[in-house]
Amino acid sequence: MSVDGTPRPPASLLGEASLAVARLHGRLLSAHERMARASGLTAARWQVLETVAEGPRTVSDVARHLGTRRQSVQRIADALVDAGVAEYRPNPAHSRARLLAPTEAGHEALRGPDPQRARMAEALLAELGEEELRHTLARLHTLSEAVDRWEER
């Protein structure tokens, strides 16, 4: 409903949702930039490195996981390799699509922001409560999946 109580058109609701997500993304990115600086990384490099810390992945897999373009991830991956915090490994499933994995220096760099990140998580948990955060996360996943299904049409 709008401020005057009339129903909002679907396009307006989608626009508001998009803006809210964009604002949240911007705020989280800014916080991650500050945290990542402690390890000499940018937020984008930190995200890519953290994604492959779960297990080696191709650049395309990382891009899909992060919801971004492969070319953007490729530039970041190359920079991470040049910085010595990641490496390319052979991919038994595909000879041309190498796997990106963190080096020991990469794992160390990811540990740098952990104390700040833990404080942020604890503060948000204290303010919103675990149930609310889990509910919000579930709704964001649902919205993301719905957008994916729409794009596949």
C-alpha positions as a Markdown table, in Angstrom:
| # | Residue | x | y | z |
|---|---|---|---|---|
| 1 | Met | 0.0 | 0.0 | 0.0 |
| 2 | Ser | 1.1 | 3.5 | -0.7 |
| 3 | Val | 1.1 | 6.3 | 2.0 |
| 4 | Asp | -2.5 | 7.2 | 1.1 |
| 5 | Gly | -3.6 | 3.6 | 1.4 |
| 6 | Thr | -4.1 | 2.9 | -2.3 |
| 7 | Pro | -2.5 | -0.3 | -3.7 |
| 8 | Arg | 0.8 | 0.1 | -5.4 |
| 9 | Pro | 1.2 | -1.2 | -8.9 |
| 10 | Pro | 3.5 | -4.2 | -9.3 |
| 11 | Ala | 6.1 | -2.2 | -11.2 |
| 12 | Ser | 6.3 | 0.3 | -8.3 |
| 13 | Leu | 6.8 | -2.5 | -5.8 |
| 14 | Leu | 9.5 | -4.1 | -7.9 |
| 15 | Gly | 11.2 | -0.7 | -8.2 |
| 16 | Glu | 11.1 | -0.2 | -4.5 |
| 17 | Ala | 12.5 | -3.7 | -3.9 |
| 18 | Ser | 15.3 | -3.1 | -6.4 |
| 19 | Leu | 16.2 | 0.2 | -4.8 |
| 20 | Ala | 16.2 | -1.3 | -1.3 |
| 21 | Val | 18.4 | -4.2 | -2.4 |
| 22 | Ala | 20.7 | -1.7 | -4.3 |
| 23 | Arg | 21.0 | 0.5 | -1.1 |
| 24 | Leu | 21.7 | -2.6 | 1.0 |
| 25 | His | 24.3 | -3.8 | -1.4 |
| 26 | Gly | 26.0 | -0.4 | -1.4 |
| 27 | Arg | 26.1 | -0.3 | 2.3 |
| 28 | Leu | 27.4 | -3.8 | 2.7 |
| 29 | Leu | 30.0 | -3.2 | -0.1 |
| 30 | Ser | 31.2 | -0.1 | 1.8 |
| 31 | Ala | 31.5 | -2.0 | 5.0 |
| 32 | His | 33.3 | -4.8 | 3.2 |
| 33 | Glu | 35.7 | -2.3 | 1.6 |
| 34 | Arg | 36.7 | -1.0 | 5.0 |
| 35 | Met | 37.1 | -4.6 | 6.4 |
| 36 | Ala | 39.0 | -5.9 | 3.4 |
| 37 | Arg | 41.5 | -3.0 | 3.5 |
| 38 | Ala | 43.0 | -4.6 | 6.6 |
| 39 | Ser | 44.1 | -7.5 | 4.4 |
| 40 | Gly | 45.2 | -5.4 | 1.4 |
| 41 | Leu | 42.2 | -6.5 | -0.6 |
| 42 | Thr | 39.2 | -4.7 | -2.2 |
| 43 | Ala | 35.7 | -5.9 | -1.4 |
| 44 | Ala | 35.4 | -7.4 | -4.9 |
| 45 | Arg | 38.7 | -9.3 | -4.5 |
| 46 | Trp | 37.7 | -10.4 | -1.1 |
| 47 | Gln | 34.3 | -11.8 | -2.4 |
| 48 | Val | 36.0 | -13.7 | -5.2 |
| 49 | Leu | 38.7 | -15.1 | -2.9 |
| 50 | Glu | 36.1 | -16.0 | -0.2 |
| 51 | Thr | 34.0 | -17.8 | -2.8 |
| 52 | Val | 36.9 | -20.0 | -3.9 |
| 53 | Ala | 38.0 | -20.6 | -0.3 |
| 54 | Glu | 35.0 | -22.9 | -0.1 |
| 55 | Gly | 36.6 | -25.0 | -2.8 |
| 56 | Pro | 38.3 | -24.4 | -6.2 |
| 57 | Arg | 35.9 | -23.1 | -8.8 |
| 58 | Thr | 36.1 | -22.0 | -12.4 |
| 59 | Val | 35.8 | -18.3 | -13.1 |
| 60 | Ser | 32.3 | -18.9 | -14.7 |
| 61 | Asp | 31.2 | -20.8 | -11.5 |
| 62 | Val | 32.3 | -17.9 | -9.3 |
| 63 | Ala | 30.5 | -15.4 | -11.6 |
| 64 | Arg | 27.3 | -17.4 | -11.4 |
| 65 | His | 27.6 | -17.8 | -7.6 |
| 66 | Leu | 28.1 | -14.0 | -7.2 |
| 67 | Gly | 25.5 | -13.1 | -9.8 |
| 68 | Thr | 27.9 | -11.1 | -11.9 |
| 69 | Arg | 29.6 | -11.2 | -15.3 |
| 70 | Arg | 32.4 | -13.7 | -16.0 |
| 71 | Gln | 34.6 | -11.0 | -17.6 |
| 72 | Ser | 34.5 | -9.0 | -14.3 |
| 73 | Val | 35.4 | -12.1 | -12.3 |
| 74 | Gln | 38.2 | -13.0 | -14.7 |
| 75 | Arg | 39.9 | -9.6 | -14.2 |
| 76 | Ile | 39.6 | -9.9 | -10.5 |
| 77 | Ala | 40.9 | -13.5 | -10.6 |
| 78 | Asp | 43.9 | -12.5 | -12.7 |
| 79 | Ala | 44.7 | -9.7 | -10.2 |
| 80 | Leu | 44.4 | -12.2 | -7.2 |
| 81 | Val | 46.8 | -14.5 | -9.0 |
| 82 | Asp | 49.2 | -11.7 | -9.8 |
| 83 | Ala | 49.1 | -10.7 | -6.1 |
| 84 | Gly | 50.0 | -14.2 | -5.0 |
| 85 | Val | 46.8 | -14.8 | -3.0 |
| 86 | Ala | 45.2 | -17.2 | -5.5 |
| 87 | Glu | 46.4 | -19.6 | -8.2 |
| 88 | Tyr | 45.0 | -21.4 | -11.2 |
| 89 | Arg | 44.9 | -25.2 | -11.1 |
| 90 | Pro | 44.2 | -27.7 | -13.8 |
| 91 | Asn | 40.6 | -28.7 | -14.1 |
| 92 | Pro | 40.1 | -32.4 | -14.8 |
| 93 | Ala | 36.6 | -31.7 | -16.1 |
| 94 | His | 37.6 | -29.1 | -18.7 |
| 95 | Ser | 41.1 | -28.4 | -20.0 |
| 96 | Arg | 40.5 | -24.8 | -20.8 |
| 97 | Ala | 38.5 | -23.7 | -17.8 |
| 98 | Arg | 41.1 | -23.7 | -15.0 |
| 99 | Leu | 40.1 | -23.8 | -11.4 |
| 100 | Leu | 40.8 | -20.8 | -9.2 |
| 101 | Ala | 41.9 | -21.5 | -5.6 |
| 102 | Pro | 43.4 | -19.5 | -2.8 |
| 103 | Thr | 47.0 | -19.9 | -1.9 |
| 104 | Glu | 48.1 | -20.0 | 1.8 |
| 105 | Ala | 48.6 | -16.2 | 1.5 |
| 106 | Gly | 45.0 | -16.0 | 0.3 |
| 107 | His | 43.7 | -17.9 | 3.2 |
| 108 | Glu | 45.7 | -15.6 | 5.5 |
| 109 | Ala | 44.3 | -12.5 | 3.8 |
| 110 | Leu | 40.7 | -13.8 | 4.4 |
| 111 | Arg | 41.4 | -14.2 | 8.1 |
| 112 | Gly | 42.3 | -10.5 | 8.4 |
| 113 | Pro | 38.8 | -9.0 | 8.3 |
| 114 | Asp | 37.3 | -11.8 | 10.5 |
| 115 | Pro | 37.3 | -9.9 | 13.8 |
| 116 | Gln | 35.6 | -6.8 | 12.3 |
| 117 | Arg | 33.2 | -9.0 | 10.4 |
| 118 | Ala | 32.3 | -10.9 | 13.6 |
| 119 | Arg | 31.6 | -7.6 | 15.4 |
| 120 | Met | 29.3 | -6.5 | 12.6 |
| 121 | Ala | 27.5 | -9.8 | 12.5 |
| 122 | Glu | 27.0 | -9.7 | 16.3 |
| 123 | Ala | 25.7 | -6.1 | 16.2 |
| 124 | Leu | 23.2 | -6.9 | 13.5 |
| 125 | Leu | 22.1 | -10.1 | 15.2 |
| 126 | Ala | 21.6 | -8.2 | 18.5 |
| 127 | Glu | 19.6 | -5.5 | 16.7 |
| 128 | Leu | 17.4 | -7.6 | 14.5 |
| 129 | Gly | 17.5 | -11.1 | 16.1 |
| 130 | Glu | 18.4 | -14.4 | 14.5 |
| 131 | Glu | 14.9 | -15.2 | 13.4 |
| 132 | Glu | 14.5 | -11.9 | 11.6 |
| 133 | Leu | 17.9 | -12.3 | 9.9 |
| 134 | Arg | 17.1 | -15.8 | 8.8 |
| 135 | His | 13.7 | -14.7 | 7.5 |
| 136 | Thr | 15.2 | -11.8 | 5.6 |
| 137 | Leu | 17.8 | -14.1 | 4.0 |
| 138 | Ala | 15.2 | -16.6 | 3.0 |
| 139 | Arg | 13.1 | -13.9 | 1.4 |
| 140 | Leu | 16.1 | -12.5 | -0.5 |
| 141 | His | 16.9 | -16.0 | -1.8 |
| 142 | Thr | 13.2 | -16.4 | -2.9 |
| 143 | Leu | 13.3 | -13.1 | -4.7 |
| 144 | Ser | 16.6 | -13.9 | -6.4 |
| 145 | Glu | 15.3 | -17.3 | -7.5 |
| 146 | Ala | 12.1 | -15.7 | -8.9 |
| 147 | Val | 14.2 | -13.2 | -10.9 |
| 148 | Asp | 16.3 | -16.1 | -12.2 |
| 149 | Arg | 13.2 | -18.0 | -13.4 |
| 150 | Trp | 11.9 | -14.8 | -15.1 |
| 151 | Glu | 15.1 | -14.3 | -16.9 |
| 152 | Glu | 15.1 | -17.9 | -18.1 |
| 153 | Arg | 11.9 | -17.4 | -20.0 |
